[in-house]
Amino acid sequence: MTNYQKSNDALGIANRGNPAESGLCTLCRADCKGRCEVWSSCLKGRELLYPRDFGHTVAGALNVAPTGLSYNGLRIMGPCYGAHQAPASAAKGDALFTEVSLETSFGSKTITKCRAPYMAGALGSTFIAAKYWDAMAAGCAICGVPIVIGENVVGVDRASEIKKGRIIKSPEMDRRLASYLKYYDGYGAAIVQLNVEDTRNGVAEYIAEKYGDKVIIELKWGQGAKNIGGEIQVKDIEYADFLKNRGYLVDPDCSQPEVREAYKNHSISSFARHSRLGYTNLSAWGEVRDSFLKQVQYLRGLGYDRISLKTGAYGMEPLAMAIRLATEAQLDLLTIDGAGGGTGMSPWDMMEHWGVPSILLHAKAYEYANILAADGQKVVDISFAGGFAKSSTIFKGLALGAPFVKLICMGRGLMIPGFLGSNIEGVLKPANKAKVNGNWDSLPSSVTDHGSTAEEIFASYYDVQKKVGAEAMKEIPFGAIAMWGMLDKLSAGLQQLMAGARKFKLSAIDRSDIAAANRETAKETDLPFVTELGDETAKNILRQRF
């Protein structure tokens, strides 16, 4: 297993726990007091792109070619001349990295515009998503990027009402959509995910009737963290009873006398709620195709003109099926989540040992999409997910899947701003502490080093105020301000990398912008080894007579 750096002296950052490929700790805590790179970026934004203590230090990177297969095994390349899809200033030799456009869009017939190529992955029925939703949703909306309301939100809502097998009321779903739509300005999208339980409960019908074309509906096949249905853990046996009566599997079975006795005596302290597996009644590709296309047709009949699909780290056949069916059904987006993807609740051993690692899954996705494109098909727009949290890895994902990949999907990386901002808000605005689920009684030194007021702490405070206005700023969640700071850092970093590759629009990025740093990665991704990219052109330059 690859060991990743736990600290970076140049940036002044450190992980509390063991870092994963994304750079995030394997276990990300809502009460964390810092200072991983994402956490610190929420406060200081693009300042985190550069080594600290300018004027007193010089820095040198641990810049070695890694072994093994991961996105860290790719190198970002760039020429020393030229400009693709460049602004007018390039013709005068005056181009700047800030002129790089990060706007993107996706869709089959109805186009969804985004200010940057990021989206927040499915944040569903896990309680941590519910606690910090308002901050995360507001942050994504003001930044102009999509957010996905994940599976089972309606089903686990104790205040929701189901009559004759159909949801007729869901305060939690309404709250989540309202939090995003309040700040939505035409960029980004609210996406609502359907799993087996949601389909049975009539979530699609509820959303269509109440929100119409304001929402994209997403079918879910799986995710990178696991290959079974969604889970949550509950500690209240009355809530476990509620979930069991809703039709969920509750493990251990709270209806059994011996389990209730064990709970009473504290030898059992929690229950896991599980969803059903999808397509267990089908046994062949053709049956899956027919069932899927029928479901898409039904959703279109409800009025959905934008439909997406989320698939997980399955093997090659399900990957090909997802790309083929999303293309055939003219879906608007396909999210492909590789192993290494995060979770709010998944079996840990499964997370570590199941499925196809992100870089391998994404490399095959490009290969399979190319097969359809060569046949003249308009391939579905794609989002890659599974271990993204840095500008460099985002660039690599966009390049590896170009021209099909329009977005990079992040989960935990876009939740951290919600945690951190809410903790700060709970201290600076004590009356809001319970509402925002703040975990701190006082600001730690990792925050007070930057200041003691919101205006001092958040480098992005006045950028957000300019966007929403001084009056709205009084109620904007601090987590949304933190989100702006973190995405500002990602965006500035991505602009710099694109400028270095001489690509001034996202559509100009292609696979020639990356190379493999080791031979194994070259073989599995079909990318050239770093010294082979452009090697023949280089030799021709040398062969020309003076």
SULRAZI-V868176 format. One record per residue. RES is the residue in three letters. OMEGA is omega in whole degrees, 0 to 359 (none if undefined). Layout:
res->[RES,RES]
omega->[OMEGA,OMEGA]
This chain:
res->[MET,THR,ASN,TYR,GLN,LYS,SER,ASN,ASP,ALA,LEU,GLY,ILE,ALA,ASN,ARG,GLY,ASN,PRO,ALA,GLU,SER,GLY,LEU,CYS,THR,LEU,CYS,ARG,ALA,ASP,CYS,LYS,GLY,ARG,CYS,GLU,VAL,TRP,SER,SER,CYS,LEU,LYS,GLY,ARG,GLU,LEU,LEU,TYR,PRO,ARG,ASP,PHE,GLY,HIS,THR,VAL,ALA,GLY,ALA,LEU,ASN,VAL,ALA,PRO,THR,GLY,LEU,SER,TYR,ASN,GLY,LEU,ARG,ILE,MET,GLY,PRO,CYS,TYR,GLY,ALA,HIS,GLN,ALA,PRO,ALA,SER,ALA,ALA,LYS,GLY,ASP,ALA,LEU,PHE,THR,GLU,VAL,SER,LEU,GLU,THR,SER,PHE,GLY,SER,LYS,THR,ILE,THR,LYS,CYS,ARG,ALA,PRO,TYR,MET,ALA,GLY,ALA,LEU,GLY,SER,THR,PHE,ILE,ALA,ALA,LYS,TYR,TRP,ASP,ALA,MET,ALA,ALA,GLY,CYS,ALA,ILE,CYS,GLY,VAL,PRO,ILE,VAL,ILE,GLY,GLU,ASN,VAL,VAL,GLY,VAL,ASP,ARG,ALA,SER,GLU,ILE,LYS,LYS,GLY,ARG,ILE,ILE,LYS,SER,PRO,GLU,MET,ASP,ARG,ARG,LEU,ALA,SER,TYR,LEU,LYS,TYR,TYR,ASP,GLY,TYR,GLY,ALA,ALA,ILE,VAL,GLN,LEU,ASN,VAL,GLU,ASP,THR,ARG,ASN,GLY,VAL,ALA,GLU,TYR,ILE,ALA,GLU,LYS,TYR,GLY,ASP,LYS,VAL,ILE,ILE,GLU,LEU,LYS,TRP,GLY,GLN,GLY,ALA,LYS,ASN,ILE,GLY,GLY,GLU,ILE,GLN,VAL,LYS,ASP,ILE,GLU,TYR,ALA,ASP,PHE,LEU,LYS,ASN,ARG,GLY,TYR,LEU,VAL,ASP,PRO,ASP,CYS,SER,GLN,PRO,GLU,VAL,ARG,GLU,ALA,TYR,LYS,ASN,HIS,SER,ILE,SER,SER,PHE,ALA,ARG,HIS,SER,ARG,LEU,GLY,TYR,THR,ASN,LEU,SER,ALA,TRP,GLY,GLU,VAL,ARG,ASP,SER,PHE,LEU,LYS,GLN,VAL,GLN,TYR,LEU,ARG,GLY,LEU,GLY,TYR,ASP,ARG,ILE,SER,LEU,LYS,THR,GLY,ALA,TYR,GLY,MET,GLU,PRO,LEU,ALA,MET,ALA,ILE,ARG,LEU,ALA,THR,GLU,ALA,GLN,LEU,ASP,LEU,LEU,THR,ILE,ASP,GLY,ALA,GLY,GLY,GLY,THR,GLY,MET,SER,PRO,TRP,ASP,MET,MET,GLU,HIS,TRP,GLY,VAL,PRO,SER,ILE,LEU,LEU,HIS,ALA,LYS,ALA,TYR,GLU,TYR,ALA,ASN,ILE,LEU,ALA,ALA,ASP,GLY,GLN,LYS,VAL,VAL,ASP,ILE,SER,PHE,ALA,GLY,GLY,PHE,ALA,LYS,SER,SER,THR,ILE,PHE,LYS,GLY,LEU,ALA,LEU,GLY,ALA,PRO,PHE,VAL,LYS,LEU,ILE,CYS,MET,GLY,ARG,GLY,LEU,MET,ILE,PRO,GLY,PHE,LEU,GLY,SER,ASN,ILE,GLU,GLY,VAL,LEU,LYS,PRO,ALA,ASN,LYS,ALA,LYS,VAL,ASN,GLY,ASN,TRP,ASP,SER,LEU,PRO,SER,SER,VAL,THR,ASP,HIS,GLY,SER,THR,ALA,GLU,GLU,ILE,PHE,ALA,SER,TYR,TYR,ASP,VAL,GLN,LYS,LYS,VAL,GLY,ALA,GLU,ALA,MET,LYS,GLU,ILE,PRO,PHE,GLY,ALA,ILE,ALA,MET,TRP,GLY,MET,LEU,ASP,LYS,LEU,SER,ALA,GLY,LEU,GLN,GLN,LEU,MET,ALA,GLY,ALA,ARG,LYS,PHE,LYS,LEU,SER,ALA,ILE,ASP,ARG,SER,ASP,ILE,ALA,ALA,ALA,ASN,ARG,GLU,THR,ALA,LYS,GLU,THR,ASP,LEU,PRO,PHE,VAL,THR,GLU,LEU,GLY,ASP,GLU,THR,ALA,LYS,ASN,ILE,LEU,ARG,GLN,ARG,PHE]
omega->[180,174,181,182,179,178,178,184,182,181,181,182,178,175,175,180,180,181,173,181,182,187,176,174,178,176,183,186,179,182,185,179,173,6,174,186,179,180,182,180,179,181,190,175,188,174,181,176,191,175,185,173,178,181,178,187,163,189,175,185,171,192,181,178,182,173,177,185,173,176,176,176,175,176,177,185,178,179,179,178,175,178,181,183,189,174,182,181,182,181,179,184,184,185,178,182,181,178,175,178,178,181,178,177,176,177,180,179,175,186,175,182,177,181,179,187,179,170,177,183,190,176,193,191,174,188,181,176,179,183,188,184,185,180,183,181,179,179,179,182,182,177,176,179,183,172,183,170,190,188,169,181,180,185,183,180,183,180,179,181,178,175,181,176,182,173,175,179,176,181,182,176,179,179,183,179,180,181,180,186,179,183,181,183,178,177,184,181,168,183,179,186,177,167,183,182,180,179,180,183,177,180,181,180,180,182,182,183,187,187,175,187,176,189,168,178,184,173,183,172,183,179,185,186,187,178,170,182,184,178,162,178,178,182,182,183,177,176,175,177,178,181,178,178,175,178,179,167,175,187,358,186,185,180,182,183,183,178,179,178,178,178,180,182,172,175,168,185,182,179,177,175,183,175,176,173,179,171,180,179,182,186,182,180,181,178,177,180,182,181,182,182,177,179,178,179,179,180,177,178,177,179,180,175,176,183,178,179,175,177,186,189,177,180,190,181,177,178,179,178,182,181,181,185,177,177,181,181,181,176,185,183,173,177,183,188,182,176,193,177,185,186,168,181,175,175,188,180,176,181,184,190,182,165,185,178,189,187,179,179,182,177,178,178,177,180,182,178,179,178,179,180,179,178,177,181,171,187,178,173,190,170,176,178,175,174,180,175,182,178,183,181,176,177,182,179,179,181,182,183,182,6,188,186,181,185,169,184,179,178,186,181,179,173,183,176,178,179,187,180,180,178,178,179,180,178,184,177,186,180,181,190,181,182,183,179,175,184,187,172,177,181,177,181,178,176,183,172,181,181,182,176,180,181,179,188,185,178,185,187,186,172,179,180,177,182,189,182,184,182,179,181,181,182,180,179,177,177,177,176,178,178,179,181,182,180,175,177,178,184,178,178,179,176,180,179,179,178,177,176,180,178,188,172,182,181,179,180,174,187,176,180,178,176,181,180,175,188,180,178,178,182,187,181,185,173,178,171,192,180,179,179,180,185,181,176,179,181,178,176,182,181,180,181,178,none]
